[in-house]
């Protein structure tokens, strides 16, 4: 039986861990954990983790991922993670009024500009484009700081059944001039972008164009954009095919690049991403299925692809991966085999 996205996340405990699964997790003793670490040193044995993103403040990394109220964790080394809690105690009331069936918050994106941390997040229901992207901000991510505290600013952008796009899976990118742009999109007509007012974090009133960045012909799926700037190019990472099916997931990450943040983006072979192009970055294995919904962590020592993959050997549980990115002589990224 196939589960929809909401049912799948609920079954994993992102909307309440089932007793049977919790019991199974307890069976993973230290010996098994050591074997998993030896098998793949890039694996961060943290799960369930779905739709991860990471940012660093001072000496601490903060991981955010899909959950009932957006779960967050901390680490000093990207390997050992401590669960911190949830940004929200429940789906915001303003979102539930518009989408009564929404019972979790999806696909967070964390960024820093205008002296605040900006957490963009999505509220929707599976298979619908009656969706919204919201925004919460805080001066610091450190809960021990007197300045710590999330302020929810409500909806940034809505999509409705009359639209041919879907307002979920947000990603904030700053261009070379420091201007903020929000990429987003899932299924329908693909990946879109709007200019952001840096003072409010909301949509810009100076440029109201809805830019198209990437698209595939139905029923081919595309979602989860993430854009970085490197060596004069903007790189657009997206996930092709299907998530949320456990070991049957077909997700994988592809990439294209452009000299302009608004595109056009093309893959390594010159195929426009608006025509289905994309150079593949992640590949499934017999054990690790559907490696996708990535973020990119850019460090002085190198770049890392942050994503989840479903463990076919353990109930299809989504697991956090942090893999070093290798850039070739032509400026195209890859990660080592899982």
C-alpha positions in Angstrom: 0.0 0.0 0.0 1.3 3.4 -0.9 1.1 6.2 1.7 0.6 9.8 0.9 3.1 12.3 2.2 1.2 13.2 5.3 0.5 9.6 6.2 4.1 8.6 5.6 5.4 11.4 7.8 2.9 10.5 10.5 4.0 6.8 10.4 7.6 7.9 11.0 6.7 9.8 14.1 7.0 13.2 12.5 3.4 13.5 13.6 3.8 11.0 16.5 6.1 8.0 16.6 4.3 4.6 16.5 5.0 2.2 19.3 6.2 -0.5 17.0 8.7 1.8 15.3 9.8 3.2 18.6 10.4 -0.4 19.8 12.4 -1.1 16.7 14.6 1.9 17.2 15.5 0.7 20.7 16.8 -2.5 19.1 19.6 -0.5 17.4 22.3 -1.2 19.9 25.8 0.3 20.0 27.2 -2.5 17.9 24.8 -1.9 15.1 25.3 1.8 15.2 29.1 1.3 14.9 28.6 -1.0 11.9 26.5 1.7 10.2 29.1 4.3 10.8 31.9 2.1 9.5 29.8 1.4 6.3 29.6 5.0 5.3 31.4 7.7 7.2 29.3 10.4 5.6 26.2 9.0 7.3 25.0 11.0 10.2 22.9 8.3 12.0 20.2 10.7 12.9 16.6 9.8 12.1 13.9 10.3 11.3 15.0 13.3 9.4 13.2 14.6 6.4 13.8 17.7 4.3 16.9 18.9 6.2 18.7 22.3 6.2 21.7 23.5 8.2 23.2 26.8 9.3 26.0 27.7 11.6 25.9 30.4 14.3 29.2 30.9 16.2 30.6 27.4 16.8 27.3 25.6 16.6 25.5 24.0 13.7 21.7 24.1 13.7 19.7 21.5 11.8 16.0 22.0 11.0 13.7 19.5 9.3 10.1 18.6 8.6 8.0 17.8 11.7 4.9 18.8 13.5 6.4 22.1 14.6 9.8 22.0 12.7 12.3 19.9 14.7 15.7 21.4 15.4 19.0 19.8 16.6 22.5 21.1 17.3 26.0 19.9 16.7 29.6 21.2 17.1 31.1 18.8 14.5 28.3 17.8 12.0 28.5 14.2 13.4 27.1 14.2 16.9 23.6 15.8 17.1 21.5 16.8 20.1 17.8 17.3 19.7 16.8 20.8 20.8 13.0 20.8 20.4 10.5 22.4 18.0 10.1 25.9 16.6 6.3 25.7 16.8 4.1 23.9 19.3 1.5 23.4 16.6 0.6 24.5 13.0 0.0 28.3 13.2 -3.7 29.2 13.7 -3.7 31.5 10.6 -2.6 28.6 8.4 -5.1 26.1 10.0 -8.0 28.6 9.3 -7.1 28.5 5.6 -6.0 24.8 5.4 -8.0 23.0 8.2 -6.5 19.5 7.3 -2.9 20.6 7.7 -1.4 18.8 10.7 2.4 19.4 10.2 4.9 22.0 8.9 7.1 21.0 5.9 10.4 21.8 4.3 12.0 24.5 6.5 14.7 26.8 5.1 17.0 28.7 7.3 19.0 31.9 6.3 20.5 35.0 7.8 20.1 38.5 6.6 19.0 41.9 7.9 20.5 40.9 11.3 18.0 38.1 11.8 17.6 34.4 11.2 14.8 33.8 8.7 13.0 30.4 8.8 10.7 30.0 5.8 8.4 27.0 6.0 5.5 25.4 4.1 1.9 24.4 5.1 -0.1 22.3 2.8 -1.8 18.9 2.4 -0.6 16.0 0.2 -1.5 16.3 -3.5 -2.9 19.9 -3.2 -1.5 23.2 -4.3 -3.7 25.0 -1.8 -0.5 25.9 0.0 1.4 28.6 1.7 4.9 29.6 2.7 5.2 31.3 6.1 8.1 33.1 7.8 9.4 33.1 11.4 12.4 35.1 12.6 14.7 35.3 15.6 17.8 37.4 16.4 19.7 34.3 17.5 19.4 30.5 17.3 20.9 30.0 20.7 18.1 29.2 23.2 20.4 30.2 26.1 20.6 33.8 24.8 18.4 36.5 26.3 17.6 37.6 22.7 16.3 34.2 21.6 12.7 33.9 20.5 10.8 33.1 17.4 8.4 35.6 15.9 5.9 34.2 13.4 5.1 36.7 10.6 2.5 34.7 8.9 2.1 34.0 5.2 4.6 35.2 2.7 3.0 33.7 -0.4 -0.1 31.5 -1.1 -1.0 29.3 -4.0 -4.5 28.2 -4.8 -6.1 25.5 -7.0 -6.5 28.1 -9.7 -2.7 28.6 -9.9 -0.4 26.3 -12.0 2.3 26.3 -9.3 2.6 25.3 -5.7 3.9 27.4 -2.8 5.9 24.9 -0.8 9.6 23.9 -0.4 11.0 27.4 0.1 14.7 28.4 -0.3 16.1 31.9 0.3 19.2 32.9 -1.7 21.2 36.2 -1.5 22.5 37.3 -4.9 25.9 39.0 -5.5 24.5 42.3 -4.4 23.0 40.9 -1.2 19.4 41.0 -2.6 17.2 38.3 -1.2 15.2 35.9 -3.5 12.8 33.1 -2.6 12.8 30.0 -4.8 10.0 27.4 -4.2 7.8 24.9 -6.0 6.7 21.3 -6.2 5.0 19.4 -9.1 2.6 21.5 -11.2 4.6 23.8 -13.5 7.8 23.4 -11.4 10.2 25.8 -9.7 9.4 29.5 -9.3 11.1 32.5 -7.7 10.0 35.9 -6.3 12.1 38.8 -5.2 12.0 39.5 -1.4 11.9 42.7 0.5 15.0 42.4 2.8 13.4 44.6 5.5 10.3 42.5 6.0 11.3 39.1 4.6 8.0 39.2 2.6 7.5 39.6 -1.2 8.9 42.7 -2.9 6.5 45.2 -4.2 9.1 46.6 -6.5 9.4 43.4 -8.6 6.2 41.3 -8.6 7.3 39.0 -11.4 6.9 35.3 -10.9 10.1 33.9 -12.4 10.2 30.3 -13.8 13.4 28.4 -13.1 12.8 24.7 -13.8 10.1 22.5 -15.1 9.4 18.9 -16.1 6.5 17.5 -18.2 3.8 15.8 -16.1 3.8 13.2 -14.6 7.5 13.7 -14.0 8.0 15.3 -10.6 10.2 18.2 -9.6 10.5 20.0 -6.3 12.7 21.2 -3.4 14.9 23.9 -4.9 18.1 25.0 -3.3 20.4 27.7 -4.8 24.0 28.6 -4.0 26.4 31.1 -5.5 29.9 29.9 -6.4 32.6 31.2 -8.8 30.4 33.5 -10.8 27.5 31.0 -11.2 24.3 30.3 -9.4 23.7 26.6 -8.9 20.1 25.4 -8.7 19.7 22.0 -7.0 16.3 20.3 -7.3 14.9 16.9 -6.5 13.4 14.8 -9.3 10.8 12.0 -9.0 9.0 10.9 -5.8 9.7 11.1 -2.1 7.7 9.8 0.9 7.3 6.2 -0.2 9.9 4.8 2.1 12.1 2.1 0.3 10.0 2.7 -2.8 11.0 6.3 -3.1 12.6 7.4 -6.4 13.9 10.8 -5.3 17.3 12.0 -6.6 19.1 15.4 -6.7 20.0 17.1 -10.0 21.7 20.5 -10.7 22.0 23.2 -13.3 23.6 26.6 -13.3 23.2 30.2 -14.5 25.0 33.5 -14.5 21.9 35.2 -13.2 19.9 34.2 -10.1 16.7 34.3 -12.1 18.0 32.0 -14.8 18.1 30.6 -17.4 19.6 27.5 -15.7 21.1 24.8 -17.9 22.7 21.4 -17.0 26.1 20.1 -17.9 25.0 19.1 -21.4 23.4 22.6 -22.0 19.8 21.3 -21.6 17.7 24.1 -20.1 16.1 23.2 -16.7 12.9 24.7 -18.0 12.9 21.9 -20.6 13.5 19.1 -18.1 17.3 19.4 -17.8 19.4 18.5 -14.8 22.7 16.8 -14.2 22.3 14.0 -11.6 24.1 14.4 -8.3 22.8 11.7 -6.0 22.2 8.0 -6.8 20.3 5.4 -4.9 21.8 2.1 -3.7 20.3 -1.2 -2.7 20.0 0.1 0.9 19.7 3.9 0.5 16.7 4.8 -1.6 15.4 8.2 -2.7 18.4 10.4 -1.8 16.9 13.9 -2.1 15.5 17.2 -0.8 18.9 18.7 -0.3 20.4 21.8 1.2 24.0 22.9 0.7 26.3 23.9 3.6 29.1 26.2 2.4 32.1 26.2 4.7 35.6 27.7 4.3 37.0 24.2 4.2 34.5 23.0 1.6 30.9 22.5 0.7 28.6 19.8 1.9 25.4 18.3 0.4 22.8 17.9 3.2 19.9 15.5 2.4 17.8 12.5 3.5 17.7 9.0 2.1 15.4 6.1 3.0 16.9 3.1 4.7 15.6 0.0 2.8 17.1 -2.2 5.6 15.2 -0.4 8.3 11.5 0.3 7.5 12.4 2.9 4.9 13.3 5.4 7.7 14.5 8.8 6.4 18.1 9.3 7.5 20.3 12.4 7.5 23.3 12.4 5.1 26.0 15.1 5.0 28.3 14.4 2.1 31.3 16.5 1.0 30.9 18.0 -2.5 33.6 17.6 -5.0 33.8 20.3 -7.7 35.4 19.2 -11.0 37.6 21.4 -13.3 34.5 22.6 -15.2 32.7 23.6 -12.0 30.2 20.8 -11.7 29.4 19.2 -8.3 29.4 15.5 -7.3 29.3 13.5 -4.1 30.8 10.1 -3.4 28.8 7.0 -3.8 26.6 6.2 -0.8 
